[in-house]
Amino acid sequence: MKPRIRVPANFGKEHINSPVHGNIKLKLKDGQEIKVNSIIMSLNSPVIDNLTSNLTQSTLEMDDFTNSAVDCFVESMYTGDVEKLEKLNFEDVNKMAHVFKVGWLSKKCVLFYKTDILKFENNSYREIEFACEIASRAHFHLKQKQFVSLFVKHVTFDLVSKNTFLQRYLAGFAKVPRRRIDTSLAVAGKDLNIIGNCLTAYLSSNFECAKFDENVLYLLQKLDIGKFRQTYPSQFMELVNFLSEILEESESACDEVKSTITSFIKRRRTILVKGEEIQDTDSANSEMQLEDFEGLEENIDFGCKDVQSQTANVRSVWRRPLKSQWEVIQPSPPIHSVQFITLGETGQQRRIGLYFRFPADKGLGRGFEMKCENIGTSVWSYFISGCTNSQLKSEFLYNVPRDKVKHWTVTKTFTHLNVTCNDVTVLNFNFATDHSTGYENSCQIWVKNCSSVSFWTSYAENLLLKSQVT
């Protein structure tokens, strides 16, 4: 039975490399070794505990990390502090905390990123780029979204400085890694005209389809057309017209290029709402546009009949759910997907909950809950029972669009819980790796098939649910 010792704790760094207690060898890049105690390391890391206790390994290879990072990691395990953590070894220390699942050290790294790395002495491009690249790599390689979220939240740009930063950050566009494109979209936020201008400038340097390399195609596929079109309609149309001209002038474009550009151009007149197409047309008999939907918020007392009178498409699938009552809904297994729309600006502190019932859990289930913490900045917290800490305001959805009308889709598969808002992925929770410390076993029920899903909300009038009640 393991001793009941809470970590982090100070075991004394003087015991590092002890010839008596050091029963595990850590092999570094240059052939050096550090002797550590397996119990101390195992108390901090369930991964090391498994390697030493169950797999009986007495030597651990650490050549993927710098010597400075390994020194910092080991000393932290022994002292419960991060005195040796610095900007130059931060990424490797954070990676080790992630790989070896040292939860408390991961939290220290997040705090260090916020207080030290995001503290710019000269507010220079190099300092900001350094912090941005750390966040970008952590998101791409470790699936840690919080660093990009912190960067976007705490680095203040006016429109001019944001434009300048992103132009330099995306310089040499053809060769930049795709993660930079994703990060740039997050930094740009609603200012997608900056991304559009960068793309136009790059393509203008060689006015032909040959410039449509993989990064251009990737960006065209990732760009939020609806948001760009709504926020900067004139610049959006300039980009569309520019792409149209290139396509018309070129005779050598490959099928993939033609398909991507054609798809992008067609979407200039279409707003996609997760499975339904609402065409943007001047016809008096047109279906409801997103702009029309936004107008509904002005009348909080609108009823389902008001929505039904505007579009047959919505009438057939959308309805208002019961307030503060659980309703059983039946999405198609094995992938369970629930869609709903939040309307207007009266939703702060409102909660939305989904309850997944699992036959393998003796008919019991697990819940997912989300709440709007701040409408102005579009901050939403979430909670997944059996996976995250048992309270809201501890985990947050990432990069939620600030649109007044939000079309949400919550999807549970056998590996992930995915949440999108207006076609933007705001959560892609991996049950195997993203759970909080201490939830290694309880989170496993989520990978099972569930028999039903129930929906609950504290919203009154300003929410529509796409589902059939059983």
N, C-alpha and C positions, 0 to 999 in steps of 0.2 A: 504493500500500500504506500502511495506517495505521501511524503510529509506535507502537512497543510501549511505551506509557505506561500505568501502572496508576493508576486513580482509586479513591478520592479522592487528590488531589495539590494542593500549594500552587503555583499559577501566579502568585500575587501579585495581591491585590485592587486594587492601584494601577493595574492595567491595565484596570479596568472603565471604560467611557466613553472609552477611548483613541481619539483621532481617526485614529490610524494602524492599530491592530489591530481596531478595532470595526467589522467589516463586516456585522454583523447588528443590526437595530433591534428592540427589544422595546417595543411600544406599550402604555402603561398606561392606567388608567381615565380619569384627568383630562387626557389628552393628552400627558403627559410621555413621554419616550423614554429608554431605556437602551441604550447601544451595547455590544455584547459580541462576543467573537471566536467565530466559528463552529467552529473546531477545538476550543477549550476546551469549549464547550457540547456538541459532538458526542461528545467523548471520554467525557463523563459520561452522555449521553442518546442511546440509539439512535433515539428518536423524532425528536429535533432533528437528528440526523445524517441521517435520511431526508428530513426537510423541507428541509434546506439542500443536501445533496449530490445527492439524486435529483430532488427537486421544485424545486430552485434558488430557494427562497424566501429573500428578504433581509429580510423584515419579518414578525415574529410577533406576533399579537394576544394580549395578556395581560390584557384587561379583565375576564376572569372571576375574577380574583384581586385581593386588596387590594395596594396599593403596598408596604406593609410586607412582605407575603409574597414578592412578586417580588424586592424588595431582598435579603431573606434567601436566597432560592433562588439568585440570581445570585452573591452573595458566597460561598455554599457551593460552587458550581461552580468558583469561582476559588481558594478556599482549602482546600477539603476539610474544612471545619469548619462548625459551626452556631452561631456566636456570637450571631447575631441571632434565633435561634429562641426564641420566647416563647409563653406561653399564648394570647395574643390572636391571633397569626398562625399558630398551630400547624396548624389544620385546613386552611388554604389551602396551606401549605407541604407538608403531607402529601399533599394532593390533587395538587399539582404533581409531587411525587416519583412518585406513582402514574401520573398521566397521561403524564408524559415518561419513565417507566420508569427512574428513577435508583435502582437497587437499594440502593446503599450509603446514600443519603439516607433511603429508606424505613425501613431498619433503625435509623438514627439517630432517626427520628421515633418508632418503637416504643419505643426506649430512653428518649426524652424523656417520652413518655406515662407510662411506668412510674415513672421517677425524679422527675419534676416535677409532672405533672398529677395523678397519684395520691397526691401528697404534700399532705395537707390540713393547713392551719395551725390551723383552728378546728374541723375535723370537722363543719362546718355542712351543712345540706341543700343550700344553693346550691353549695358546693364539690363535693359528691358528685354533684349533678345535672349540673353543668358537665362533669365527667369522664364521666358516664354518657351524656350526649347526644353527646359527641364519639365515643364508642364506637358508639353506636346509629347515628349518621349515617354513620360510616365503613363499618359493616357493610352498611347499606342502599344507600348510593350507590356505594361503591367495592368492595363485596363483600370487605372486609377483616375477617375474623372474629376476628383476634387481639386486637383492642382490647376487644371484649366479653369474651373469655376472660380477658384481664388484669384487667379491672374485676372480674369475678366472683371471680377468684382472690385479688386483693390487697385488695379492700375488705371488711373484716370487719364483719359484722352479727351481733348476737344476734337472736333471733326477734322481739323487740319493736321494735328499731330497723329491721330489715328491713321489718316490717309498716308502720311509720310512713313510711318512705321510699317504698314502693310505693304507699301510699294517696295521698300527695302527688303522686307521679310520674304516677299515672293519674287525677288530679283532672280534672274536666271530660271524663269518659270519652268522651262522644259525639264530641268534636272532636279527641281526641289522634290523632296519626298512627299508622298500623298498626305502624310500626317500633318505637314505644314499647311496644306490646303484646308484640311478639316479644322485645324486650329485657327487659321485665318478667318474662316467662316464664323467660328465662335467669337473671335475678337471683334469682327465687324458687326455682329449682332444685327440690328435692324438697318445698319448703314451699308446695305448690300451694293449700293452704287459704287462704293470704293472697290469692291471685288470686280464689278462689271467694268470699271474704268481700267483696272489692272489687266483684265483679260483683253479688252479692246486695244490697249496700248501694245500688248504683246503680239496680238494678231496683226496689228497695223504695220509692224516692222517688216512683215513679209506677206503681202496681200494675196494669199493663196491657201488652198486647202491643205497643202503640204505641212503647214504650221499646226494643223490639228493633231498634235501628238497625244499621247495617252493622258497627260495631265489636263489638257484642254477638255478632252472628252469626259474625264472624270469630274472636273469642275462643273461642266454643263449638266451632268447628271445629278450632282449634289446640290446645286444652287436652288434655293427655295424660291421657285418662280412666283408663287402666289404672294409671298411677302414682298419680294422685289417689285412686282408689278403694282402692288397697292401703295407702297411707300414712295417709290420713285418711278412713276409711270412713264415720264418722258425719257429718262435715261434707260429704262428697261426697253422701250420701243427702239431707241437708238441702237442698242446692242442687237436686238432682234433683226432690225433692218440691215445692220452691218453683216450679221451672219448670213442673211438671205443673199446679199450681194456677193459674198465670197462663194457661196454654194452655186450661184448662177454663173459666176465667172470661171469656175473650175470645171474641167472635163476629166480630171484624173483622180478625183476623190474616190477613195475606196468605199465599199458598201457600209462599213461600220461608221465612217465619218458621215456619210450621207444620212444614214439612219438616225444618228445622234442629233445632228443639226436639224433635220426635218422634225424630229420629235420635239426638240426644244422650241422650234418656231411654232409648231402647232399648239403647244401649251400656252402660247401668248394669249390665246382666246379661250382658254379653258382653266377652270379652277377645279383641282381634284380634291374630292372629299372622301378619301378612303373607300374606294369601291364604286362610288357614284360619280358621274361626270355632270357638272352643272355648267352648261354652255353659256359663255358670255356673248350675247347677241342683242341687237337693237330691236328685235321683234317685240311687239306688245304682248305676245303670248309666250314669251320666253319663260323658262324655269327660273326659280329664285337664284339671284347672284349672291355672293358672299357679302357684298356691300348692303344688299337688301336685308340679309340676315342680321347685320350689325345694327340696322335701324330698329330691329325689334326690341332692343334693350331699352329704348326710350319709353316704352310702355310696359311697365313691369306686370301689369294685369292682363297681358295678352294671353289668350287661351289657345288650346290646341286647334280650335277651329280657325283662328287667325293664321296659324302656320299652314294648316291644310288648304286654306283658300289661296295660298300663294304658290304652292307647288305640289303636284300629285306625287312626285318622287318622295318628298318628305312625308306626305300623308300616309304613304304605304308602309313606312318603316320606323318613323320616329314618334315618340309619345312622351308625355311627362310622367315620371315615376311618382310613386307615393312618397310623401315626405316622412322621414324618420321611421320607416317601416321596411323590414327585410322582404324582398321579393325574389322568388326563385326564378332564374332565367336559364335557358338551355342552349348555350353555344354548342357548336358541333365538336365532339371529341375526335381525335385525342388532343388537338390544339384548340384551346379555349380562348376565344377572343370576344371582348365586350367593347362596344362603342357608345360614347355619349358626348354631348355637346354642352359646354357651359357658355352662358350668354351674359353679356353686360358686365357692369362694374359693382355688383352688389354681392360678390361671392367671397369676400375676405372672411377668414375664419370658418368658412363652410367646409364640411367634411364629406368625402365620398368613400364608400367602403365596398369591397368585394370579399365574399366568403366562399372558399373552395372546399367542398366536402369530399373526403377521400375514403373509399371503402376499406383501404388498407390500414386506415387509422381508426378502425372500429366505428365507422360512421361519423367520426369527428372531422374537424377540418382546420384550415389555416386562413388567416385573413390578410388582406392588403388594404391599407388605408392611406389616403392622400388628403392634404389640406392646404388651402391657399393662405400663406402667412402674410403676404404683402402684394396687393394688386398692382401698385404702381411700378414695382420692380419685377413683378411676375415670379415671386419666390414661392415655391411649393415644397412642403416637407412630405415625407412618406414613411411608412412603417410596414414591415413584413413580419408577421408573427412567426416565431421559430427561426428567424434569420437575422433580424436586426434588434437593436436595443428597444425595449418595450415602451417607447414614447416617441411622439412626434417632435419635431424641431431638432432631431439629432442626425437625420439623414435628409438630403435634399435632392429633388429632381434637378437635372442638369440642363441649363440653357433653354428654359421654357419660353416659347414665343410670347411677346407682349400683346398679341392680338386680342381684341376684346372678345371675339368669338373664337373659342378653342374647341377643336374637334379631337377628342381623345380616343385612343385605342389601347386597351390593356390586354396583353396576350400572354397566356401561360403555356409553355411547351414543357417537354420532359427535362430540359436543361436550364431554361431561362424564364424570367418574368420581364417582359418587354413593355414599355410604355412609350407611345408616340403622341405628340401634340402638333396638330397641323403639319403632319408629315415629317416632323423633327423628332428624332429619337432622344427622349429625355431620361430614359432609364433602360439599361439592358443588364439586369441583375442575374449573375451566374450563381446558381444555387451551390455549386461545388466550391467556388473560390471567393465569392463576395460577401459571405455571411460574417457577422460580427464574431469576435473571439468568444468562445464558450458555447456557440451554437452549431458545432460541427455535426452533432448527431440529430438534433431536432429539426435541422433544415432539410434532412434527407427525405422527409415525407413529401416535399414539394415535387420531387422527381417522379412521383407516382401519378397514375391516371386518376382524375377526379370524376365523380358521378354527377355533380351539379354545381352551379355557381349562383350565389345570391347577391343582390345589389341593394345598397342602402345609401341614402344621402340626406343631409340636413338642408339641402337646397329646397326652396319652395317653388317659385315660378321659373327661375332662370336656368333650367337644366332639361335637356331632352335625352332620352334613352332609346337606343336602337336595340330592341329585343322583343321577344314574345313572352308574355306571362303564362306560366302553366297553371 
